[in-house]
């Protein structure tokens, strides 16, 4: 009876050639066994698996990906990794992808719309599929890009049903938030507008324009701002000049930056000025005062984005846009006018 070979730590990395030589089979047979292909004769497969175990062979992930035509990796392109809103969406997306055995690679476009297409193509070259989170590029450029990086799903942009999409209803959300302030008696409201190229800003502006038409006794004043903590902090002089009794920030990040500035300026919130944000990032509940905002269930949106992207990798994509309706989270930063 032949003695069993003892498993030892090799002085160099064991290769597929070593396994093939010891097992007396071809490299192709070793590859099929290592990748779980069921067409190999079971007796031969057992012999190969035994040698793999004895020699401590670990297949290269790159070689495995080439063999199977799949890397079990997907890419996510973000416009701004510094925005906590995207952190929450990414968290839900990543958890859902991990449950299906996928890894996620993230690339930040740093709010550079001109760079997004190249970044997306590079990401797609290294992954099985790509999720575009709120791309800033013009619609024409987006529609041209989609077939080049498919399978692809898009957050917060319509795709003409050329790819799966998940959207937040900013239009209805901003109307609900503004009406909350109207119900509190505010009639002069400032809106700190976001990036002009962002769909999220277009939809907010469209909702406020409808409200202006419906409520002629209400003044809603646009104040150019931005999307960052610094933008919210720096906008105070322009906001102060409007004489508004309430302000809607483009997002929670801007609102939190503004709250920091108001504290420094000695402005009471909500005593002198009611402040509202949008997105309900985790920080908004713990600010002082806690921030009134619109909650969008961001982690759930991320999980749904994964579901849509996963479907794009099959023969049954979900092409009907999925819309999430935000809900009001009324907190301490807004109150009735005196």
C-alpha positions as YAML, in Angstrom:
chain: A
units: angstrom
residues:
- id: 1
  name: UNK
  ca: [0.00, 0.00, 0.00]
- id: 2
  name: UNK
  ca: [1.48, 3.33, -1.08]
- id: 3
  name: UNK
  ca: [2.19, 5.79, 1.69]
- id: 4
  name: UNK
  ca: [0.10, 8.94, 1.71]
- id: 5
  name: UNK
  ca: [2.02, 12.03, 0.69]
- id: 6
  name: UNK
  ca: [2.39, 14.43, 3.60]
- id: 7
  name: UNK
  ca: [1.12, 17.96, 3.00]
- id: 8
  name: UNK
  ca: [4.01, 20.38, 3.37]
- id: 9
  name: UNK
  ca: [4.48, 24.07, 3.04]
- id: 10
  name: UNK
  ca: [6.01, 24.56, -0.42]
- id: 11
  name: UNK
  ca: [9.16, 26.63, -0.88]
- id: 12
  name: UNK
  ca: [7.47, 28.29, -3.83]
- id: 13
  name: UNK
  ca: [3.83, 28.82, -4.76]
- id: 14
  name: UNK
  ca: [2.20, 25.68, -6.11]
- id: 15
  name: UNK
  ca: [1.04, 26.15, -9.71]
- id: 16
  name: UNK
  ca: [-1.53, 24.48, -11.90]
- id: 17
  name: UNK
  ca: [1.37, 22.80, -13.73]
- id: 18
  name: UNK
  ca: [2.42, 21.08, -10.47]
- id: 19
  name: UNK
  ca: [-1.10, 19.76, -9.87]
- id: 20
  name: UNK
  ca: [-1.41, 18.51, -13.44]
- id: 21
  name: UNK
  ca: [1.97, 16.73, -13.29]
- id: 22
  name: UNK
  ca: [1.35, 14.99, -9.96]
- id: 23
  name: UNK
  ca: [-2.24, 14.04, -10.79]
- id: 24
  name: UNK
  ca: [-1.31, 12.89, -14.30]
- id: 25
  name: UNK
  ca: [-3.89, 15.06, -16.04]
- id: 26
  name: UNK
  ca: [-3.90, 18.14, -18.25]
- id: 27
  name: UNK
  ca: [-3.94, 21.74, -16.98]
- id: 28
  name: UNK
  ca: [-7.39, 22.14, -18.53]
- id: 29
  name: UNK
  ca: [-8.69, 19.25, -16.41]
- id: 30
  name: UNK
  ca: [-7.23, 20.80, -13.24]
- id: 31
  name: UNK
  ca: [-8.85, 24.13, -14.15]
- id: 32
  name: UNK
  ca: [-12.26, 22.50, -14.67]
- id: 33
  name: UNK
  ca: [-12.05, 20.67, -11.34]
- id: 34
  name: UNK
  ca: [-10.90, 23.78, -9.47]
- id: 35
  name: UNK
  ca: [-13.77, 25.77, -10.96]
- id: 36
  name: UNK
  ca: [-16.36, 23.15, -10.09]
- id: 37
  name: UNK
  ca: [-17.19, 22.13, -13.66]
- id: 38
  name: UNK
  ca: [-19.24, 18.93, -13.47]
- id: 39
  name: UNK
  ca: [-18.19, 17.38, -16.81]
- id: 40
  name: UNK
  ca: [-14.98, 15.84, -15.39]
- id: 41
  name: UNK
  ca: [-15.05, 12.11, -14.61]
- id: 42
  name: UNK
  ca: [-15.67, 11.78, -10.86]
- id: 43
  name: UNK
  ca: [-12.74, 9.43, -10.27]
- id: 44
  name: UNK
  ca: [-10.35, 11.82, -11.98]
- id: 45
  name: UNK
  ca: [-11.91, 14.80, -10.18]
- id: 46
  name: UNK
  ca: [-11.35, 13.13, -6.80]
- id: 47
  name: UNK
  ca: [-7.72, 12.42, -7.69]
- id: 48
  name: UNK
  ca: [-7.17, 16.04, -8.69]
- id: 49
  name: UNK
  ca: [-8.88, 17.38, -5.55]
- id: 50
  name: UNK
  ca: [-6.69, 15.11, -3.41]
- id: 51
  name: UNK
  ca: [-3.50, 16.46, -5.01]
- id: 52
  name: UNK
  ca: [-4.77, 20.05, -4.66]
- id: 53
  name: UNK
  ca: [-5.31, 19.44, -0.95]
- id: 54
  name: UNK
  ca: [-1.94, 17.76, -0.46]
- id: 55
  name: UNK
  ca: [0.06, 20.41, -2.30]
- id: 56
  name: UNK
  ca: [-1.92, 23.35, -0.89]
- id: 57
  name: UNK
  ca: [-2.86, 24.80, -4.27]
- id: 58
  name: UNK
  ca: [-4.98, 27.98, -4.32]
- id: 59
  name: UNK
  ca: [-6.26, 28.94, -7.79]
- id: 60
  name: UNK
  ca: [-5.47, 32.47, -8.94]
- id: 61
  name: UNK
  ca: [-8.58, 34.64, -8.72]
- id: 62
  name: UNK
  ca: [-7.60, 36.38, -11.93]
- id: 63
  name: UNK
  ca: [-7.20, 33.06, -13.75]
- id: 64
  name: UNK
  ca: [-10.50, 31.85, -12.30]
- id: 65
  name: UNK
  ca: [-12.24, 35.00, -13.53]
- id: 66
  name: UNK
  ca: [-10.83, 34.54, -17.02]
- id: 67
  name: UNK
  ca: [-11.88, 30.89, -17.03]
- id: 68
  name: UNK
  ca: [-15.43, 31.54, -15.86]
- id: 69
  name: UNK
  ca: [-15.91, 34.87, -17.63]
- id: 70
  name: UNK
  ca: [-16.91, 36.44, -14.30]
- id: 71
  name: UNK
  ca: [-14.99, 38.23, -11.57]
- id: 72
  name: UNK
  ca: [-17.85, 38.34, -9.02]
- id: 73
  name: UNK
  ca: [-16.95, 42.02, -8.71]
- id: 74
  name: UNK
  ca: [-19.04, 45.07, -9.59]
- id: 75
  name: UNK
  ca: [-18.10, 48.72, -9.76]
- id: 76
  name: UNK
  ca: [-19.79, 51.81, -8.34]
- id: 77
  name: UNK
  ca: [-19.04, 55.29, -9.69]
- id: 78
  name: UNK
  ca: [-19.89, 58.08, -7.23]
- id: 79
  name: UNK
  ca: [-19.93, 61.82, -7.95]
- id: 80
  name: UNK
  ca: [-18.69, 62.71, -4.46]
- id: 81
  name: UNK
  ca: [-17.47, 60.14, -1.94]
- id: 82
  name: UNK
  ca: [-17.38, 62.88, 0.69]
- id: 83
  name: UNK
  ca: [-21.19, 63.17, 0.70]
- id: 84
  name: UNK
  ca: [-22.65, 61.06, 3.57]
- id: 85
  name: UNK
  ca: [-25.83, 60.51, 1.57]
- id: 86
  name: UNK
  ca: [-23.89, 58.29, -0.81]
- id: 87
  name: UNK
  ca: [-22.30, 56.47, 2.12]
- id: 88
  name: UNK
  ca: [-25.73, 55.25, 3.20]
- id: 89
  name: UNK
  ca: [-26.77, 54.17, -0.28]
- id: 90
  name: UNK
  ca: [-23.43, 52.43, -0.80]
- id: 91
  name: UNK
  ca: [-23.79, 50.66, 2.55]
- id: 92
  name: UNK
  ca: [-27.10, 49.12, 1.51]
- id: 93
  name: UNK
  ca: [-25.76, 48.26, -1.95]
- id: 94
  name: UNK
  ca: [-22.61, 46.62, -0.60]
- id: 95
  name: UNK
  ca: [-24.45, 44.50, 1.97]
- id: 96
  name: UNK
  ca: [-26.88, 43.22, -0.66]
- id: 97
  name: UNK
  ca: [-24.07, 42.47, -3.13]
- id: 98
  name: UNK
  ca: [-22.08, 40.61, -0.47]
- id: 99
  name: UNK
  ca: [-25.06, 38.37, 0.26]
- id: 100
  name: UNK
  ca: [-24.94, 37.32, -3.40]
- id: 101
  name: UNK
  ca: [-21.19, 36.70, -3.25]
- id: 102
  name: UNK
  ca: [-20.06, 39.87, -5.02]
- id: 103
  name: UNK
  ca: [-17.34, 42.37, -4.10]
- id: 104
  name: UNK
  ca: [-17.71, 46.11, -4.78]
- id: 105
  name: UNK
  ca: [-15.07, 48.49, -6.18]
- id: 106
  name: UNK
  ca: [-15.76, 52.21, -5.69]
- id: 107
  name: UNK
  ca: [-14.48, 55.11, -7.81]
- id: 108
  name: UNK
  ca: [-14.96, 58.80, -6.98]
- id: 109
  name: UNK
  ca: [-15.51, 61.30, -9.83]
- id: 110
  name: UNK
  ca: [-14.89, 64.30, -7.52]
- id: 111
  name: UNK
  ca: [-17.89, 66.11, -9.06]
- id: 112
  name: UNK
  ca: [-16.13, 66.17, -12.45]
- id: 113
  name: UNK
  ca: [-18.84, 65.46, -15.01]
- id: 114
  name: UNK
  ca: [-16.30, 65.45, -17.87]
- id: 115
  name: UNK
  ca: [-14.33, 62.61, -16.27]
- id: 116
  name: UNK
  ca: [-17.27, 60.32, -15.55]
- id: 117
  name: UNK
  ca: [-17.47, 58.50, -18.90]
- id: 118
  name: UNK
  ca: [-13.78, 57.50, -18.88]
- id: 119
  name: UNK
  ca: [-13.97, 56.47, -15.23]
- id: 120
  name: UNK
  ca: [-17.07, 54.35, -15.90]
- id: 121
  name: UNK
  ca: [-15.46, 52.58, -18.86]
- id: 122
  name: UNK
  ca: [-12.29, 51.89, -16.86]
- id: 123
  name: UNK
  ca: [-14.37, 50.53, -14.00]
- id: 124
  name: UNK
  ca: [-16.38, 48.30, -16.34]
- id: 125
  name: UNK
  ca: [-13.18, 46.86, -17.85]
- id: 126
  name: UNK
  ca: [-12.29, 45.51, -14.38]
- id: 127
  name: UNK
  ca: [-15.73, 44.32, -13.23]
- id: 128
  name: UNK
  ca: [-18.80, 42.37, -14.28]
- id: 129
  name: UNK
  ca: [-21.19, 45.35, -14.15]
- id: 130
  name: UNK
  ca: [-21.34, 49.00, -13.08]
- id: 131
  name: UNK
  ca: [-23.70, 51.11, -10.97]
- id: 132
  name: UNK
  ca: [-23.68, 54.84, -11.71]
- id: 133
  name: UNK
  ca: [-24.75, 56.82, -8.65]
- id: 134
  name: UNK
  ca: [-26.27, 60.19, -9.64]
- id: 135
  name: UNK
  ca: [-24.01, 60.82, -12.66]
- id: 136
  name: UNK
  ca: [-23.51, 64.54, -13.42]
- id: 137
  name: UNK
  ca: [-22.91, 64.21, -17.17]
- id: 138
  name: UNK
  ca: [-25.49, 65.60, -19.65]
- id: 139
  name: UNK
  ca: [-28.33, 63.28, -20.63]
- id: 140
  name: UNK
  ca: [-27.05, 62.80, -24.18]
- id: 141
  name: UNK
  ca: [-23.65, 61.70, -22.87]
- id: 142
  name: UNK
  ca: [-25.31, 59.35, -20.38]
- id: 143
  name: UNK
  ca: [-27.42, 57.67, -23.05]
- id: 144
  name: UNK
  ca: [-24.35, 57.20, -25.25]
- id: 145
  name: UNK
  ca: [-22.40, 55.69, -22.35]
- id: 146
  name: UNK
  ca: [-24.97, 53.15, -21.17]
- id: 147
  name: UNK
  ca: [-24.52, 50.52, -23.94]
- id: 148
  name: UNK
  ca: [-20.74, 50.82, -23.66]
- id: 149
  name: UNK
  ca: [-20.65, 49.87, -19.98]
- id: 150
  name: UNK
  ca: [-23.59, 47.44, -19.83]
- id: 151
  name: UNK
  ca: [-24.64, 45.69, -17.64]
- id: 152
  name: UNK
  ca: [-25.34, 48.96, -15.86]
- id: 153
  name: UNK
  ca: [-27.88, 50.49, -13.47]
- id: 154
  name: UNK
  ca: [-28.30, 54.16, -12.62]
- id: 155
  name: UNK
  ca: [-29.30, 56.00, -9.45]
- id: 156
  name: UNK
  ca: [-31.25, 59.24, -9.67]
- id: 157
  name: UNK
  ca: [-31.16, 59.66, -13.44]
- id: 158
  name: UNK
  ca: [-33.70, 58.49, -16.00]
- id: 159
  name: UNK
  ca: [-32.33, 56.25, -18.74]
- id: 160
  name: UNK
  ca: [-35.12, 56.04, -21.30]
- id: 161
  name: UNK
  ca: [-35.42, 52.43, -20.17]
- id: 162
  name: UNK
  ca: [-32.02, 51.73, -21.72]
- id: 163
  name: UNK
  ca: [-30.86, 50.54, -18.28]
- id: 164
  name: UNK
  ca: [-32.38, 49.85, -14.90]
- id: 165
  name: UNK
  ca: [-32.85, 52.91, -12.69]
- id: 166
  name: UNK
  ca: [-33.77, 53.81, -9.12]
- id: 167
  name: UNK
  ca: [-34.97, 57.34, -8.38]
- id: 168
  name: UNK
  ca: [-35.82, 59.48, -5.38]
- id: 169
  name: UNK
  ca: [-38.87, 61.70, -5.94]
- id: 170
  name: UNK
  ca: [-37.24, 65.03, -5.14]
- id: 171
  name: UNK
  ca: [-40.07, 66.90, -6.86]
- id: 172
  name: UNK
  ca: [-42.79, 65.71, -4.49]
- id: 173
  name: UNK
  ca: [-40.40, 65.63, -1.56]
- id: 174
  name: UNK
  ca: [-39.50, 69.33, -1.79]
- id: 175
  name: UNK
  ca: [-43.19, 70.26, -2.08]
- id: 176
  name: UNK
  ca: [-44.00, 68.30, 1.09]
- id: 177
  name: UNK
  ca: [-41.11, 69.96, 2.92]
- id: 178
  name: UNK
  ca: [-42.09, 73.45, 1.79]
- id: 179
  name: UNK
  ca: [-45.73, 72.86, 2.77]
- id: 180
  name: UNK
  ca: [-44.55, 71.83, 6.23]
- id: 181
  name: UNK
  ca: [-43.01, 75.29, 6.55]
- id: 182
  name: UNK
  ca: [-46.16, 76.93, 5.19]
- id: 183
  name: UNK
  ca: [-48.21, 75.06, 7.79]
- id: 184
  name: UNK
  ca: [-45.91, 76.56, 10.42]
- id: 185
  name: UNK
  ca: [-46.80, 80.05, 9.17]
- id: 186
  name: UNK
  ca: [-43.69, 80.86, 7.11]
- id: 187
  name: UNK
  ca: [-44.34, 83.01, 4.05]
- id: 188
  name: UNK
  ca: [-40.81, 84.05, 3.12]
- id: 189
  name: UNK
  ca: [-38.69, 80.97, 2.52]
- id: 190
  name: UNK
  ca: [-35.18, 80.73, 1.07]
- id: 191
  name: UNK
  ca: [-34.02, 77.74, -0.96]
- id: 192
  name: UNK
  ca: [-30.28, 77.08, -0.98]
- id: 193
  name: UNK
  ca: [-29.96, 75.61, -4.46]
- id: 194
  name: UNK
  ca: [-27.51, 72.83, -5.31]
- id: 195
  name: UNK
  ca: [-25.34, 72.11, -8.36]
- id: 196
  name: UNK
  ca: [-27.05, 73.34, -11.52]
- id: 197
  name: UNK
  ca: [-26.07, 70.13, -13.37]
- id: 198
  name: UNK
  ca: [-27.68, 67.77, -10.83]
- id: 199
  name: UNK
  ca: [-31.06, 66.15, -11.54]
- id: 200
  name: UNK
  ca: [-31.78, 66.33, -7.81]
- id: 201
  name: UNK
  ca: [-31.58, 70.13, -8.05]
- id: 202
  name: UNK
  ca: [-33.67, 70.33, -11.22]
- id: 203
  name: UNK
  ca: [-36.46, 68.34, -9.58]
- id: 204
  name: UNK
  ca: [-36.38, 70.46, -6.43]
- id: 205
  name: UNK
  ca: [-36.54, 73.66, -8.49]
- id: 206
  name: UNK
  ca: [-39.43, 72.29, -10.53]
- id: 207
  name: UNK
  ca: [-41.39, 71.46, -7.38]
- id: 208
  name: UNK
  ca: [-40.80, 74.88, -5.85]
- id: 209
  name: UNK
  ca: [-41.85, 76.60, -9.08]
- id: 210
  name: UNK
  ca: [-45.16, 74.73, -8.97]
- id: 211
  name: UNK
  ca: [-45.62, 75.78, -5.36]
- id: 212
  name: UNK
  ca: [-44.98, 79.43, -6.27]
- id: 213
  name: UNK
  ca: [-47.78, 79.21, -8.83]
- id: 214
  name: UNK
  ca: [-50.16, 77.58, -6.35]
- id: 215
  name: UNK
  ca: [-49.32, 79.94, -3.45]
- id: 216
  name: UNK
  ca: [-49.02, 83.51, -4.80]
- id: 217
  name: UNK
  ca: [-48.87, 84.91, -1.25]
- id: 218
  name: UNK
  ca: [-45.68, 82.97, -0.53]
- id: 219
  name: UNK
  ca: [-42.22, 84.14, -1.53]
- id: 220
  name: UNK
  ca: [-39.66, 81.41, -2.22]
- id: 221
  name: UNK
  ca: [-36.25, 82.92, -2.85]
- id: 222
  name: UNK
  ca: [-33.50, 81.02, -4.67]
- id: 223
  name: UNK
  ca: [-30.06, 81.50, -3.14]
- id: 224
  name: UNK
  ca: [-27.21, 79.86, -5.13]
- id: 225
  name: UNK
  ca: [-25.28, 77.60, -2.79]
- id: 226
  name: UNK
  ca: [-23.87, 74.13, -3.51]
- id: 227
  name: UNK
  ca: [-23.73, 70.69, -1.95]
- id: 228
  name: UNK
  ca: [-21.04, 70.70, 0.75]
- id: 229
  name: UNK
  ca: [-20.63, 71.60, 4.43]
- id: 230
  name: UNK
  ca: [-18.46, 74.53, 3.36]
- id: 231
  name: UNK
  ca: [-21.14, 75.79, 0.95]
- id: 232
  name: UNK
  ca: [-23.70, 75.82, 3.74]
- id: 233
  name: UNK
  ca: [-21.31, 77.64, 6.04]
- id: 234
  name: UNK
  ca: [-20.35, 80.30, 3.49]
- id: 235
  name: UNK
  ca: [-23.89, 81.08, 2.25]
- id: 236
  name: UNK
  ca: [-24.97, 82.85, 5.45]
- id: 237
  name: UNK
  ca: [-24.43, 86.48, 4.28]
- id: 238
  name: UNK
  ca: [-26.50, 85.91, 1.13]
- id: 239
  name: UNK
  ca: [-29.18, 84.06, 3.09]
- id: 240
  name: UNK
  ca: [-29.31, 86.77, 5.78]
- id: 241
  name: UNK
  ca: [-29.91, 89.43, 3.10]
- id: 242
  name: UNK
  ca: [-33.14, 87.71, 2.00]
- id: 243
  name: UNK
  ca: [-34.90, 88.30, 5.30]
- id: 244
  name: UNK
  ca: [-36.36, 84.77, 5.14]
- id: 245
  name: UNK
  ca: [-37.87, 83.25, 8.28]
- id: 246
  name: UNK
  ca: [-37.21, 79.70, 7.05]
- id: 247
  name: UNK
  ca: [-34.67, 78.03, 4.79]
- id: 248
  name: UNK
  ca: [-34.63, 74.77, 2.86]
- id: 249
  name: UNK
  ca: [-31.10, 73.57, 2.19]
- id: 250
  name: UNK
  ca: [-30.29, 71.54, -0.92]
- id: 251
  name: UNK
  ca: [-29.34, 68.62, 1.32]
- id: 252
  name: UNK
  ca: [-28.57, 67.79, 4.95]
- id: 253
  name: UNK
  ca: [-24.86, 68.41, 4.46]
- id: 254
  name: UNK
  ca: [-25.51, 72.03, 3.43]
- id: 255
  name: UNK
  ca: [-28.01, 72.41, 6.30]
- id: 256
  name: UNK
  ca: [-25.48, 71.16, 8.85]
- id: 257
  name: UNK
  ca: [-22.83, 73.53, 7.54]
- id: 258
  name: UNK
  ca: [-25.33, 76.35, 7.87]
- id: 259
  name: UNK
  ca: [-26.26, 75.34, 11.44]
- id: 260
  name: UNK
  ca: [-22.59, 75.59, 12.39]
- id: 261
  name: UNK
  ca: [-22.39, 79.12, 10.98]
- id: 262
  name: UNK
  ca: [-25.65, 80.20, 12.62]
- id: 263
  name: UNK
  ca: [-24.34, 79.03, 15.98]
- id: 264
  name: UNK
  ca: [-21.22, 81.16, 15.51]
- id: 265
  name: UNK
  ca: [-23.32, 84.16, 14.47]
- id: 266
  name: UNK
  ca: [-25.60, 83.82, 17.50]
- id: 267
  name: UNK
  ca: [-28.70, 83.18, 15.38]
- id: 268
  name: UNK
  ca: [-31.30, 81.13, 17.25]
- id: 269
  name: UNK
  ca: [-32.63, 78.05, 15.42]
- id: 270
  name: UNK
  ca: [-35.57, 77.74, 15.18]
- id: 271
  name: UNK
  ca: [-36.32, 80.90, 17.19]
- id: 272
  name: UNK
  ca: [-35.09, 83.34, 14.55]
- id: 273
  name: UNK
  ca: [-34.75, 81.02, 11.58]
- id: 274
  name: UNK
  ca: [-36.23, 77.61, 10.81]
- id: 275
  name: UNK
  ca: [-33.82, 75.29, 8.96]
- id: 276
  name: UNK
  ca: [-34.65, 72.16, 6.95]
- id: 277
  name: UNK
  ca: [-32.51, 69.75, 4.97]
- id: 278
  name: UNK
  ca: [-33.07, 66.77, 2.68]
- id: 279
  name: UNK
  ca: [-31.87, 63.11, 2.72]
- id: 280
  name: UNK
  ca: [-31.94, 62.27, 6.46]
- id: 281
  name: UNK
  ca: [-28.28, 61.32, 6.74]
- id: 282
  name: UNK
  ca: [-27.43, 59.87, 10.19]
- id: 283
  name: UNK
  ca: [-25.87, 63.13, 11.42]
- id: 284
  name: UNK
  ca: [-29.15, 65.02, 10.99]
- id: 285
  name: UNK
  ca: [-30.77, 63.37, 14.02]
- id: 286
  name: UNK
  ca: [-27.86, 64.28, 16.27]
- id: 287
  name: UNK
  ca: [-27.27, 67.91, 15.29]
- id: 288
  name: UNK
  ca: [-28.19, 70.69, 17.70]
- id: 289
  name: UNK
  ca: [-31.02, 71.28, 17.20]
- id: 290
  name: UNK
  ca: [-31.98, 68.03, 15.47]
- id: 291
  name: UNK
  ca: [-32.59, 68.69, 11.78]
- id: 292
  name: UNK
  ca: [-35.98, 68.62, 10.08]
- id: 293
  name: UNK
  ca: [-35.47, 66.79, 6.79]
- id: 294
  name: UNK
  ca: [-36.96, 64.43, 4.24]
- id: 295
  name: UNK
  ca: [-36.11, 60.80, 4.88]
- id: 296
  name: UNK
  ca: [-35.47, 58.66, 1.81]
- id: 297
  name: UNK
  ca: [-34.54, 55.25, 3.32]
- id: 298
  name: UNK
  ca: [-31.10, 55.42, 1.75]
- id: 299
  name: UNK
  ca: [-29.86, 51.96, 2.72]
- id: 300
  name: UNK
  ca: [-33.02, 50.44, 1.27]
- id: 301
  name: UNK
  ca: [-32.42, 52.38, -1.93]
- id: 302
  name: UNK
  ca: [-28.92, 50.92, -2.08]
- id: 303
  name: UNK
  ca: [-30.24, 47.38, -1.69]
- id: 304
  name: UNK
  ca: [-32.77, 48.02, -4.45]
- id: 305
  name: UNK
  ca: [-29.99, 49.37, -6.68]
- id: 306
  name: UNK
  ca: [-28.18, 46.07, -6.26]
- id: 307
  name: UNK
  ca: [-31.35, 44.16, -7.15]
- id: 308
  name: UNK
  ca: [-31.70, 46.22, -10.34]
- id: 309
  name: UNK
  ca: [-28.03, 45.82, -11.30]
- id: 310
  name: UNK
  ca: [-28.13, 42.08, -10.61]
- id: 311
  name: UNK
  ca: [-31.15, 41.80, -12.91]
- id: 312
  name: UNK
  ca: [-29.20, 43.63, -15.62]
- id: 313
  name: UNK
  ca: [-26.71, 40.75, -15.52]
- id: 314
  name: UNK
  ca: [-29.49, 38.30, -16.46]
- id: 315
  name: UNK
  ca: [-31.93, 37.87, -19.34]
- id: 316
  name: UNK
  ca: [-34.69, 39.54, -17.30]
- id: 317
  name: UNK
  ca: [-33.63, 43.14, -16.57]
- id: 318
  name: UNK
  ca: [-35.90, 45.48, -14.58]
- id: 319
  name: UNK
  ca: [-36.29, 48.43, -16.94]
- id: 320
  name: UNK
  ca: [-39.30, 50.14, -15.36]
- id: 321
  name: UNK
  ca: [-37.89, 52.97, -13.17]
- id: 322
  name: UNK
  ca: [-38.27, 52.37, -9.42]
- id: 323
  name: UNK
  ca: [-39.31, 55.52, -7.53]
- id: 324
  name: UNK
  ca: [-38.84, 56.09, -3.80]
- id: 325
  name: UNK
  ca: [-41.09, 58.70, -2.17]
- id: 326
  name: UNK
  ca: [-39.44, 60.65, 0.68]
- id: 327
  name: UNK
  ca: [-41.29, 61.24, 3.96]
- id: 328
  name: UNK
  ca: [-41.14, 64.21, 6.29]
- id: 329
  name: UNK
  ca: [-39.06, 63.88, 9.46]
- id: 330
  name: UNK
  ca: [-40.12, 66.96, 11.44]
- id: 331
  name: UNK
  ca: [-37.59, 67.72, 14.17]
- id: 332
  name: UNK
  ca: [-36.47, 70.59, 16.41]
- id: 333
  name: UNK
  ca: [-34.93, 72.86, 13.74]
- id: 334
  name: UNK
  ca: [-38.33, 74.09, 12.49]
- id: 335
  name: UNK
  ca: [-41.24, 75.63, 14.39]
- id: 336
  name: UNK
  ca: [-44.22, 77.96, 14.02]
- id: 337
  name: UNK
  ca: [-43.51, 81.61, 13.40]
- id: 338
  name: UNK
  ca: [-44.22, 83.86, 16.38]
...
